[in-house]
Structure formats: structure tokens, C-alpha cells
């Protein structure tokens, strides 16, 4: 259905179509330039590294609500001896079946379309066989300064309530806690504490609710000129939506209108504890997606280096 008038007006205000040319397929990732990457390198001062990925296993975040988005299923394909007797050399391969957006991943700009078009006005025709435009393989490198915005800690709690719609004031509080001047090309990682449900084994709550970006935060992200944003939840945005008649509107506003790459299932707990301990909330972030040609998204093992 068409957006209500107020949401359509919001979409117009944050629209980035044509900003980087009519043929652009990267959106806000264009903001990552050499200076942004060097800013990230400069933020790494002692070499401590943190993986932000959830482990790949059949006990991953997915609970079967999205057809085809299955947790990783790993099976041994080959156990063979290429040289010598069986007691000598042995080699093992496996096959992996999973949804590309099942675990920690980036959504590509082709992931969402609205009324027949995706980012930059590209038609979504002939997309059933893969993304003919804006495929995830367009993101050949995603390395920049990362900034942790620990919204939960900034608001004085360990975990935001599921359904908490992030506001501009919430995000400003997290920036103040981080004591960082945000700059164009930064990658923002939002900690709500929702990943704790997954760690506690409550996969159902983790998969069916979220605190997160909302209609109240869209213009904040647009004004920040961040290159990408990721959250510690499966859904990414607040769920249920603060407007019950709408379904995942932030996805459409971020991906289709802004061309803002977004990530889900980022495990930020260990990184957040370290940032709280040393007071440093910026770091080098290396988070390039797997180059799935025509992919609507792809898994990633993001690494933050402090």
C-alpha cells in the first residue's frame, strides 16, 4: 500500500537518488573515502580485536518465520585420502546450506523495493534470479572508522525493552557517551542489548521483537552522513513498529530512499564492555561482505580493532 502522506514526505526529505550519479549502486557507502579509512586506521592504537559475528550453526538466530532464511546446515561432503595409505594424508570438505541473511550480515540495497523500484529509481523487474543492479557484490570493500553507539548504556540500562523506538535524543545521548565527533563515512554500530536474548538461549524473543531504529530516527541517520549502520538484533528496526499499520518502514526508508546499507545480528556485547572499560568507542572496522554476485545480502564476520 502507499505510504501515508507524512511518511511519503519523510521519504522525500531523506531521498539520496542521484546524489552520487544516476548509475550509482553503492548509496551512502560512497562516503567511505581514503580519509575515512585512514581515520579508522588511526583509531586502532593497541591492536585488540573483536569479532562481531554470531557463530554459524543450526542453532543460529532464525526461527523459521522467513521462508528460505535457514540457519546454517553443515554436512561433510568428502572424506578422502589423496596420497598414501589411509593412515597417511586425509582431507575433509563440507557443504553449507544457509540463507545469506541468516546470521550476521549486511542487507544489500536490492534487498527492499517499494512500488516497483529500489534505490536510485532502479526497476525491480527481472529480480527473481538475483539482483541485476545493486547486488551485494558491488560492495567489494567495507573498511572505515566504526563507532559504537551504546544506546542502552547511555540510557542507563543494560538492555532496552523490546519495542523501544530509538529517537534522535537517544542517539544523541549515545554519541555524548562515546565522546566522538561523527564524520561522514563512519559506520555506526547500535547496541540495544537485544543480543543478550540470543546469548541466554531465548531465540524466540530475539527473533520476534527488537528495540531499534524507528521513524523518529530516520532523519538523524540521514543528517549524520554515516556510510552504514548495524544493530544487535535480527530485525534491525524497532518491532513491533511504532505505527501498527506499517510493516518495516525503516527498511524502505533506509535502503530504498537513502541507499543506506544496514546490518543485522551484530554481536556487540564484548566490544561494548571493552569500550565502557577504556572509554574509547571508535575503532577500525573491517566488515566486507562475501561477494555473492547478484546477492540481496551476504554474511560477514565484522572485526573491530581498537
Kinemage of the C-alpha trace (Angstrom):
@kinemage 1
@onewidth
@group {chain A} dominant
@subgroup {mainchain}
@vectorlist {calphas} color= white
{ca unk a 1} P 0.000 0.000 0.000
{ca unk a 2} L 1.196 3.591 -0.490
{ca unk a 3} L 2.925 5.281 2.407
{ca unk a 4} L 0.726 7.654 4.420
{ca unk a 5} L 1.291 11.290 3.476
{ca unk a 6} L 3.571 12.050 6.427
{ca unk a 7} L 5.823 9.068 5.656
{ca unk a 8} L 5.898 9.971 1.962
{ca unk a 9} L 7.030 13.469 2.947
{ca unk a 10} L 9.710 11.970 5.202
{ca unk a 11} L 10.876 9.805 2.299
{ca unk a 12} L 11.252 12.893 0.125
{ca unk a 13} L 13.315 14.671 2.778
{ca unk a 14} L 15.838 11.829 3.116
{ca unk a 15} L 15.971 10.741 -0.534
{ca unk a 16} L 19.501 10.366 -1.933
{ca unk a 17} L 18.651 9.361 -5.514
{ca unk a 18} L 21.074 10.970 -7.930
{ca unk a 19} L 23.343 12.300 -5.185
{ca unk a 20} L 26.219 10.145 -6.479
{ca unk a 21} L 25.014 9.940 -10.064
{ca unk a 22} L 22.141 8.259 -11.853
{ca unk a 23} L 24.054 4.975 -12.244
{ca unk a 24} L 25.165 4.698 -8.621
{ca unk a 25} L 24.770 1.319 -6.893
{ca unk a 26} L 26.519 1.998 -3.562
{ca unk a 27} L 24.476 4.718 -1.909
{ca unk a 28} L 25.931 6.047 1.325
{ca unk a 29} L 28.935 3.724 1.078
{ca unk a 30} L 30.276 6.322 -1.373
{ca unk a 31} L 31.033 8.352 1.749
{ca unk a 32} L 33.845 5.956 2.682
{ca unk a 33} L 36.868 7.587 1.086
{ca unk a 34} L 40.590 7.305 1.778
{ca unk a 35} L 40.280 9.806 4.612
{ca unk a 36} L 37.555 7.733 6.302
{ca unk a 37} L 39.643 4.574 6.060
{ca unk a 38} L 42.710 6.340 7.449
{ca unk a 39} L 40.555 7.713 10.256
{ca unk a 40} L 39.698 4.120 11.078
{ca unk a 41} L 43.342 3.076 10.979
{ca unk a 42} L 44.161 5.937 13.336
{ca unk a 43} L 41.524 4.749 15.815
{ca unk a 44} L 43.341 1.412 16.247
{ca unk a 45} L 46.040 2.089 18.828
{ca unk a 46} L 46.686 -1.140 20.744
{ca unk a 47} L 45.613 -3.947 18.411
{ca unk a 48} L 42.833 -5.589 20.446
{ca unk a 49} L 40.441 -7.267 18.012
{ca unk a 50} L 36.798 -8.275 18.406
{ca unk a 51} L 34.750 -10.453 16.086
{ca unk a 52} L 31.171 -9.182 15.946
{ca unk a 53} L 29.694 -12.258 14.238
{ca unk a 54} L 27.396 -14.865 15.727
{ca unk a 55} L 28.648 -18.445 15.219
{ca unk a 56} L 27.327 -20.357 12.234
{ca unk a 57} L 25.327 -23.369 13.406
{ca unk a 58} L 21.876 -24.879 13.193
{ca unk a 59} L 21.118 -23.065 16.459
{ca unk a 60} L 21.500 -19.670 14.823
{ca unk a 61} L 19.100 -16.725 15.059
{ca unk a 62} L 16.482 -17.915 12.560
{ca unk a 63} L 13.255 -19.482 13.821
{ca unk a 64} L 11.601 -20.359 10.504
{ca unk a 65} L 9.443 -17.267 10.089
{ca unk a 66} L 11.052 -16.227 6.791
{ca unk a 67} L 10.882 -18.900 4.092
{ca unk a 68} L 14.334 -19.951 2.905
{ca unk a 69} L 16.228 -17.968 5.517
{ca unk a 70} L 17.525 -21.054 7.277
{ca unk a 71} L 20.245 -21.359 9.866
{ca unk a 72} L 23.491 -22.892 8.595
{ca unk a 73} L 23.260 -26.605 7.876
{ca unk a 74} L 26.725 -28.131 7.563
{ca unk a 75} L 27.351 -31.614 6.194
{ca unk a 76} L 30.539 -33.451 5.329
{ca unk a 77} L 30.890 -33.861 1.590
{ca unk a 78} L 34.201 -35.654 1.231
{ca unk a 79} L 36.490 -37.653 3.431
{ca unk a 80} L 39.219 -38.984 1.238
{ca unk a 81} L 42.889 -39.919 1.055
{ca unk a 82} L 44.661 -38.390 -1.910
{ca unk a 83} L 48.100 -39.806 -1.261
{ca unk a 84} L 49.395 -42.839 0.551
{ca unk a 85} L 47.655 -45.350 2.727
{ca unk a 86} L 44.517 -44.432 4.689
{ca unk a 87} L 46.647 -43.799 7.754
{ca unk a 88} L 48.591 -41.134 5.913
{ca unk a 89} L 47.084 -37.970 4.452
{ca unk a 90} L 43.347 -37.350 4.816
{ca unk a 91} L 41.319 -34.362 3.656
{ca unk a 92} L 37.814 -33.228 4.562
{ca unk a 93} L 35.359 -30.875 2.837
{ca unk a 94} L 31.876 -29.839 3.824
{ca unk a 95} L 28.799 -28.394 2.160
{ca unk a 96} L 26.956 -25.448 3.671
{ca unk a 97} L 23.299 -24.557 3.196
{ca unk a 98} L 22.009 -21.319 4.696
{ca unk a 99} L 20.198 -18.119 3.957
{ca unk a 100} L 22.672 -15.398 3.096
{ca unk a 101} L 20.933 -13.200 5.670
{ca unk a 102} L 20.550 -15.912 8.303
{ca unk a 103} L 23.357 -14.849 10.637
{ca unk a 104} L 25.470 -11.700 10.901
{ca unk a 105} L 25.022 -9.978 7.554
{ca unk a 106} L 24.658 -6.831 5.520
{ca unk a 107} L 21.474 -6.085 3.611
{ca unk a 108} L 22.288 -5.032 0.066
{ca unk a 109} L 20.424 -2.114 -1.473
{ca unk a 110} L 18.414 -4.536 -3.629
{ca unk a 111} L 17.032 -6.229 -0.506
{ca unk a 112} L 13.997 -3.938 -0.405
{ca unk a 113} L 11.891 -2.410 -3.151
{ca unk a 114} L 8.849 -0.182 -2.941
{ca unk a 115} L 6.174 0.169 -5.615
{ca unk a 116} L 8.382 -1.479 -8.219
{ca unk a 117} L 11.646 0.354 -7.631
{ca unk a 118} L 14.728 0.075 -5.461
{ca unk a 119} L 17.427 2.592 -4.571
{ca unk a 120} L 18.137 5.276 -7.172
{ca unk a 121} L 14.906 4.561 -9.037
{ca unk a 122} L 16.045 1.217 -10.454
{ca unk a 123} L 13.188 -1.068 -11.512
{ca unk a 124} L 12.842 -4.314 -9.613
{ca unk a 125} L 11.755 -6.155 -12.780
{ca unk a 126} L 13.566 -9.417 -13.536
{ca unk a 127} L 14.894 -9.683 -9.983
{ca unk a 128} L 13.778 -13.245 -9.273
{ca unk a 129} L 17.099 -14.666 -10.463
{ca unk a 130} L 19.166 -12.213 -8.444
{ca unk a 131} L 19.933 -8.533 -8.183
{ca unk a 132} L 20.774 -7.245 -11.642
{ca unk a 133} L 21.556 -3.879 -10.023
{ca unk a 134} L 22.737 -3.015 -6.525
{ca unk a 135} L 23.861 -6.585 -5.841
{ca unk a 136} L 25.883 -7.107 -2.689
{ca unk a 137} L 28.996 -7.821 -4.793
{ca unk a 138} L 29.132 -4.099 -5.545
{ca unk a 139} L 30.482 -3.685 -2.003
{ca unk a 140} L 33.966 -5.004 -2.683
{ca unk a 141} L 35.451 -3.379 0.429
{ca unk a 142} L 33.802 -2.070 3.557
{ca unk a 143} L 36.537 -0.711 5.797
{ca unk a 144} L 36.191 2.525 7.734
{ca unk a 145} L 36.115 4.003 11.182
{ca unk a 146} L 33.495 2.258 13.257
{ca unk a 147} L 31.733 3.986 16.129
{ca unk a 148} L 29.824 2.081 18.794
{ca unk a 149} L 26.674 3.885 19.861
{ca unk a 150} L 25.772 2.066 23.075
{ca unk a 151} L 22.258 3.392 23.398
{ca unk a 152} L 21.347 1.033 26.230
{ca unk a 153} L 24.277 2.135 28.399
{ca unk a 154} L 23.702 5.789 27.505
{ca unk a 155} L 20.129 5.482 28.789
{ca unk a 156} L 21.280 3.797 31.993
{ca unk a 157} L 20.145 0.233 31.306
{ca unk a 158} L 21.852 -2.980 30.297
{ca unk a 159} L 19.185 -3.815 27.723
{ca unk a 160} L 16.477 -1.694 26.153
{ca unk a 161} L 12.957 -3.018 26.310
{ca unk a 162} L 11.881 -4.836 23.169
{ca unk a 163} L 9.770 -2.406 21.186
{ca unk a 164} L 11.788 0.648 22.236
{ca unk a 165} L 11.755 3.004 19.251
{ca unk a 166} L 15.061 4.833 19.066
{ca unk a 167} L 14.733 8.590 18.851
{ca unk a 168} L 17.153 11.305 17.816
{ca unk a 169} L 17.573 12.128 21.507
{ca unk a 170} L 18.508 8.522 22.271
{ca unk a 171} L 21.149 8.564 19.554
{ca unk a 172} L 22.466 11.947 20.687
{ca unk a 173} L 22.866 10.520 24.196
{ca unk a 174} L 24.883 7.611 22.802
{ca unk a 175} L 27.106 9.997 20.836
{ca unk a 176} L 27.670 12.015 24.008
{ca unk a 177} L 28.632 8.840 25.886
{ca unk a 178} L 31.039 7.888 23.119
{ca unk a 179} L 32.557 11.384 23.165
{ca unk a 180} L 33.168 11.122 19.418
{ca unk a 181} L 32.559 13.658 16.683
{ca unk a 182} L 30.740 11.736 13.978
{ca unk a 183} L 32.102 12.293 10.491
{ca unk a 184} L 30.908 11.422 7.000
{ca unk a 185} L 31.803 7.844 6.136
{ca unk a 186} L 31.696 6.456 9.672
{ca unk a 187} L 29.989 3.092 10.190
{ca unk a 188} L 27.668 3.175 13.192
{ca unk a 189} L 27.067 0.107 15.357
{ca unk a 190} L 23.991 0.401 17.581
{ca unk a 191} L 23.905 -1.577 20.801
{ca unk a 192} L 20.462 -2.050 22.317
{ca unk a 193} L 21.367 -5.125 24.372
{ca unk a 194} L 18.911 -7.272 22.419
{ca unk a 195} L 21.668 -9.786 21.579
{ca unk a 196} L 21.548 -10.849 25.227
{ca unk a 197} L 18.331 -12.757 24.499
{ca unk a 198} L 20.232 -14.837 21.945
{ca unk a 199} L 23.084 -15.476 24.383
{ca unk a 200} L 20.574 -16.523 27.040
{ca unk a 201} L 19.038 -19.090 24.689
{ca unk a 202} L 15.778 -17.172 24.262
{ca unk a 203} L 15.887 -17.367 20.482
{ca unk a 204} L 12.148 -16.769 20.145
{ca unk a 205} L 12.201 -13.381 21.866
{ca unk a 206} L 15.336 -12.490 19.940
{ca unk a 207} L 13.707 -13.345 16.606
{ca unk a 208} L 10.295 -11.794 17.150
{ca unk a 209} L 10.967 -8.413 18.737
{ca unk a 210} L 13.529 -5.632 18.790
{ca unk a 211} L 14.463 -2.242 20.060
{ca unk a 212} L 15.937 -0.315 17.189
{ca unk a 213} L 15.853 2.482 14.625
{ca unk a 214} L 12.422 3.959 14.075
{ca unk a 215} L 10.555 6.529 12.047
{ca unk a 216} L 11.753 9.016 14.661
{ca unk a 217} L 15.431 8.351 13.880
{ca unk a 218} L 15.456 8.258 10.064
{ca unk a 219} L 16.308 11.931 9.613
{ca unk a 220} L 19.038 11.670 12.255
{ca unk a 221} L 20.807 8.971 10.245
{ca unk a 222} L 20.393 10.968 7.050
{ca unk a 223} L 21.905 14.066 8.645
{ca unk a 224} L 24.802 12.076 10.133
{ca unk a 225} L 26.120 11.048 6.699
{ca unk a 226} L 27.058 7.655 8.110
{ca unk a 227} L 28.129 5.127 5.492
{ca unk a 228} L 26.288 2.173 7.039
{ca unk a 229} L 24.558 1.211 10.263
{ca unk a 230} L 24.214 -2.151 12.002
{ca unk a 231} L 22.313 -3.350 15.053
{ca unk a 232} L 22.460 -6.198 17.551
{ca unk a 233} L 19.066 -7.602 16.575
{ca unk a 234} L 17.645 -9.873 13.898
{ca unk a 235} L 15.011 -7.423 12.680
{ca unk a 236} L 17.202 -4.271 12.662
{ca unk a 237} L 14.430 -1.766 13.292
{ca unk a 238} L 12.017 -1.466 16.185
{ca unk a 239} L 9.475 -4.262 16.196
{ca unk a 240} L 6.584 -4.137 16.563
{ca unk a 241} L 6.631 -0.874 14.633
{ca unk a 242} L 5.513 2.248 16.477
{ca unk a 243} L 2.918 2.610 13.702
{ca unk a 244} L 0.987 -0.698 13.767
{ca unk a 245} L -0.382 -0.191 10.247
{ca unk a 246} L 3.155 -0.193 8.782
{ca unk a 247} L 5.497 -3.143 8.272
{ca unk a 248} L 9.259 -2.492 8.487
{ca unk a 249} L 9.064 1.075 7.158
{ca unk a 250} L 12.635 1.885 8.208
{ca unk a 251} L 13.924 -0.784 5.819
{ca unk a 252} L 12.313 1.033 2.915
{ca unk a 253} L 13.370 4.495 4.029
{ca unk a 254} L 16.976 3.438 4.668
{ca unk a 255} L 17.556 1.063 1.766
{ca unk a 256} L 15.307 2.427 -0.979
{ca unk a 257} L 15.245 6.164 -0.282
{ca unk a 258} L 18.618 6.787 1.358
{ca unk a 259} L 20.688 3.959 -0.092
{ca unk a 260} L 21.906 3.250 3.448
{ca unk a 261} L 23.419 -0.214 3.848
{ca unk a 262} L 22.250 -1.844 7.071
{ca unk a 263} L 23.417 -4.849 9.067
{ca unk a 264} L 21.783 -7.251 11.476
{ca unk a 265} L 22.791 -9.788 14.124
{ca unk a 266} L 25.992 -7.952 15.058
{ca unk a 267} L 27.185 -9.242 18.439
{ca unk a 268} L 28.358 -6.100 20.207
{ca unk a 269} L 28.453 -7.331 23.808
{ca unk a 270} L 32.210 -7.928 24.221
{ca unk a 271} L 33.096 -4.813 22.259
{ca unk a 272} L 30.702 -2.724 24.357
{ca unk a 273} L 32.215 -3.981 27.608
{ca unk a 274} L 35.676 -3.065 26.365
{ca unk a 275} L 34.552 0.381 25.214
{ca unk a 276} L 32.980 1.001 28.610
{ca unk a 277} L 36.192 -0.085 30.341
{ca unk a 278} L 38.588 2.142 28.411
{ca unk a 279} L 36.237 4.924 27.322
{ca unk a 280} L 37.124 4.551 23.636
{ca unk a 281} L 34.160 3.983 21.339
{ca unk a 282} L 35.795 4.289 17.912
{ca unk a 283} L 37.920 1.702 16.129
{ca unk a 284} L 38.989 0.327 12.789
{ca unk a 285} L 36.147 -1.731 11.352
{ca unk a 286} L 36.719 -4.298 8.616
{ca unk a 287} L 33.361 -5.688 7.513
{ca unk a 288} L 33.345 -6.532 3.813
{ca unk a 289} L 30.502 -8.871 2.805
{ca unk a 290} L 31.056 -12.092 0.914
{ca unk a 291} L 30.939 -11.189 -2.819
{ca unk a 292} L 27.739 -13.045 -3.739
{ca unk a 293} L 27.082 -11.984 -7.336
{ca unk a 294} L 23.505 -10.740 -7.589
{ca unk a 295} L 23.051 -11.162 -3.849
{ca unk a 296} L 20.392 -9.275 -1.937
{ca unk a 297} L 22.603 -9.575 1.129
{ca unk a 298} L 25.601 -11.535 2.347
{ca unk a 299} L 27.136 -12.865 5.538
{ca unk a 300} L 30.050 -11.082 7.140
{ca unk a 301} L 32.478 -11.590 10.008
{ca unk a 302} L 32.970 -7.979 11.107
{ca unk a 303} L 36.154 -7.311 13.051
{ca unk a 304} L 36.689 -4.230 15.206
{ca unk a 305} L 40.303 -3.360 16.023
{ca unk a 306} L 40.985 -0.916 18.867
